[in-house]
Amino acid sequence: MPIIRPSADLRNNYSEISDFCNKHQEPIFITKNGKGDLAVMSIETYEKLVGRLELYKLIDAGLDDVKNHRTKPAEQMIAELREEFKL
């Protein structure tokens, strides 16, 4: 269940919010005038999220390459890399 806190808690209970985000690796949703405004999370959680999104983007690009026949057999690619790097 998401944790929802009013914006005043950022000022009044910052340490508590920070401790929760770092301990539980999940965001806290901050409201302003009763409406959703921000999602606050630890740097570690943010970096994991961004990394996951970058991975999904690379997987999607790879699937698009397969779909559009922009691939080579593994043996051919390995041979080309060995030739290029003189391995």
C-alpha positions as CSV (number, residue, x, y, z in Angstrom):
1,M,0.0,0.0,0.0
2,P,1.5,3.4,-0.9
3,I,2.5,5.8,1.8
4,I,0.9,9.2,1.4
5,R,2.0,12.2,3.4
6,P,1.2,16.0,3.3
7,S,3.8,18.4,2.0
8,A,4.2,19.9,5.5
9,D,5.8,16.6,6.5
10,L,8.8,17.2,4.3
11,R,9.6,20.2,6.5
12,N,8.4,18.9,9.8
13,N,9.4,15.2,9.6
14,Y,12.2,15.0,7.0
15,S,14.3,12.5,8.9
16,E,11.4,10.2,9.3
17,I,10.6,10.3,5.6
18,S,14.2,9.8,4.7
19,D,14.6,6.9,7.1
20,F,11.5,5.2,5.7
21,C,12.6,5.7,2.0
22,N,16.1,4.3,2.7
23,K,14.9,1.4,4.8
24,H,12.0,0.2,2.6
25,Q,13.3,1.1,-0.9
26,E,10.0,2.5,-1.9
27,P,8.7,6.0,-2.5
28,I,6.5,8.2,-0.4
29,F,3.8,10.2,-2.2
30,I,3.6,13.8,-1.1
31,T,0.3,15.8,-1.4
32,K,-0.2,19.5,-1.8
33,N,-3.6,20.9,-0.9
34,G,-4.9,17.3,-0.8
35,K,-3.8,16.3,-4.3
36,G,-0.8,14.2,-5.4
37,D,2.3,16.4,-6.1
38,L,5.6,14.5,-5.6
39,A,7.1,11.1,-5.2
40,V,10.1,11.0,-2.8
41,M,12.5,8.1,-2.8
42,S,16.1,7.3,-1.8
43,I,18.9,7.8,-4.3
44,E,19.5,4.1,-4.4
45,T,15.8,3.4,-5.3
46,Y,15.9,6.1,-8.0
47,E,19.1,4.7,-9.5
48,K,17.7,1.2,-9.6
49,L,14.5,2.5,-11.2
50,V,16.5,4.4,-13.9
51,G,18.7,1.4,-14.5
52,R,15.7,-0.8,-14.9
53,L,14.1,1.6,-17.4
54,E,17.4,1.8,-19.4
55,L,17.5,-2.0,-19.5
56,Y,13.9,-2.2,-20.7
57,K,14.8,0.4,-23.5
58,L,17.8,-1.8,-24.6
59,I,15.6,-4.9,-24.6
60,D,13.0,-3.1,-26.6
61,A,15.6,-2.0,-29.1
62,G,16.9,-5.6,-29.4
63,L,13.4,-7.0,-30.0
64,D,12.9,-4.3,-32.6
65,D,16.1,-5.4,-34.3
66,V,15.0,-9.0,-34.3
67,K,11.5,-8.0,-35.7
68,N,13.1,-6.0,-38.5
69,H,15.8,-8.6,-39.4
70,R,18.7,-6.5,-38.2
71,T,20.6,-9.4,-36.6
72,K,23.4,-11.8,-37.5
73,P,24.1,-15.4,-36.4
74,A,26.2,-15.5,-33.3
75,E,29.0,-17.4,-35.0
76,Q,29.3,-14.7,-37.7
77,M,29.3,-11.9,-35.1
78,I,32.0,-13.6,-33.0
79,A,34.2,-14.2,-36.1
80,E,33.8,-10.5,-37.1
81,L,34.8,-9.4,-33.5
82,R,37.8,-11.7,-33.5
83,E,38.9,-10.3,-36.8
84,E,38.4,-6.7,-35.7
85,F,40.2,-7.1,-32.4
86,K,42.7,-9.7,-33.7
87,L,41.8,-12.3,-31.1
